[in-house]
Amino acid sequence: MPRTRDTPDPAPPPAATPKLLHAGEVARLAGLHKTTVLQAVRRGEVKASRTVGRSVRIALPDAVAYLQSRGISLAVTRTAPSEPNAVVVLTEQAEVHRRFGEILSSAWRLGPHHGLYEDLLTLGLRPPAAVVVDLDVLGLNPLAIVRALRAHAVLGQLPLLALSQTDAPLAGAVAHGAEVALRAGDATQWRAVLAGIG
């Protein structure tokens, strides 16, 4: 993960990756602009699904087929996340962590909270199924966290979500790489988003 002035690097992760790719990841693998991949999805050239937040998700076999149609071979072994039912919330506030845990369905397990710095440093050791960034943190720049996670070779392939107590930071998080950004207390929407991931 690229260093930022305020964001510690997560520990090097094992080779664990999720089942789906974002359009931007497929574009990087193909050496294309993200818009080109999205247009291919609209034309039906690439099978894709959409999250509740309307983000495109492409299954690995479909991404491989699309890349092969463009003469690009993708030789990658992808395995399940180390913690397939876990969601990690990166926050300074134990109360935010606790409240988020209360809205999770029984299909999900909330990863432990040891503090923002420690959680960032250990996140790559056992990659979860999804990462949620609290945009209301004060000790670090939350958008720098989002950018650094999205740029990471393995963690950047995980579903990256963001929450805030207010509406103001949400659009910025999506612009910097979060797939979905929702109000912290919107339990119905959060359950729907996580159901789309699981």
Secondary structure, 3 states (H helix, E strand, C coil): CCCCCCCCCCCCCCCCCCCEEEHHHHHHHHCCCHHHHHHHHHCCCCCCEECCCCCEEEEHHHHHHHHHHCCCCCCCCCCCCCEEEEEEEECCCHHHHHHHHHHCCCCCEECCCCCHHHHHHHHHHCCEEEEEEECCCCCCCHHHHHHHHHHCCCHHHCCEEEEECCCCCHHHHHHCCCCEEEECCCHHHHHHHHHHHC
